[in-house]
């Protein structure tokens, strides 16, 4: 099965935890191969990413035109 995707944009995030889901065929879904939250009060789960700041990353950002 061929897989296709569309990159909508790039963003720079501050330190913190960010939760997200994907829309696949019009439905909100999690990727079981990525970090998943525990169910919330409504029983919903999300994927998440923990963003940390590394001083070296500032040098990389300064090189972006």
Buried (B, 14 or more C-beta within 10 A) or exposed (E): EEEEEEEEEEEEEEEEEEBEBEEEEEEEEBEEEEEBEEEEEEEEEBBBEEEEEEEEEEEEEEEEE
